Amino acid sequence: VVKKILEKAKRVLNVECNYTAQMSGLICEKTGIEIKNNLLKFDGRPFYPEEIIARIKKLL
């Protein structure tokens, strides 16, 4: 299911509270799809919507 959704996407952004982007690695391992755009935060604080919106605007 995940692979089908990601294959249809023009761009994919992984938003993750992890230094090493473990979720991107796991998705690549299981689907063969490499996620090149990661927004990572590893200081223990949550993401603010403004941070995610700013990154999305950069990708567009």
C-alpha positions as CSV (number, residue, x, y, z in Angstrom):
1,V,0.0,0.0,0.0
2,V,2.8,2.5,0.9
3,K,4.7,1.8,-2.2
4,K,1.6,2.4,-4.4
5,I,1.0,5.8,-2.7
6,L,4.6,6.9,-2.9
7,E,5.0,5.9,-6.6
8,K,2.1,8.3,-7.4
9,A,3.6,11.2,-5.6
10,K,5.6,13.9,-7.4
11,R,7.5,14.8,-4.2
12,V,7.8,13.1,-0.8
13,L,8.8,14.8,2.4
14,N,9.7,12.7,5.4
15,V,9.0,14.7,8.7
16,E,10.6,12.9,11.5
17,C,11.9,13.5,15.1
18,N,15.1,11.4,14.5
19,Y,18.7,12.3,13.7
20,T,19.3,9.5,11.3
21,A,16.0,9.5,9.3
22,Q,15.2,5.9,10.3
23,M,11.8,6.0,8.8
24,S,13.2,7.0,5.4
25,G,15.6,4.1,5.6
26,L,12.9,1.7,6.5
27,I,10.7,2.8,3.7
28,C,13.5,2.5,1.2
29,E,14.4,-1.0,2.5
30,K,10.8,-2.3,2.3
31,T,9.7,-0.5,-1.0
32,G,12.9,0.4,-2.9
33,I,11.8,4.0,-3.0
34,E,14.4,6.5,-1.7
35,I,13.0,9.5,0.1
36,K,15.5,12.3,-0.6
37,N,13.7,15.1,1.2
38,N,13.8,14.9,5.0
39,L,12.8,17.4,7.7
40,L,14.5,16.1,10.8
41,K,14.4,17.4,14.3
42,F,16.3,15.7,17.1
43,D,16.3,18.2,20.0
44,G,13.3,16.6,21.8
45,R,10.9,19.4,20.8
46,P,7.9,18.9,18.6
47,F,7.6,20.4,15.1
48,Y,5.6,23.6,14.7
49,P,3.3,23.8,11.7
50,E,5.3,26.8,10.5
51,E,8.4,24.7,10.2
52,I,6.7,22.1,8.0
53,I,5.0,24.7,5.9
54,A,8.3,26.5,5.3
55,R,10.0,23.3,4.1
56,I,7.1,22.4,1.8
57,K,7.3,25.9,0.2
58,K,11.0,25.3,-0.4
59,L,10.2,22.0,-2.2
60,L,7.6,23.6,-4.4
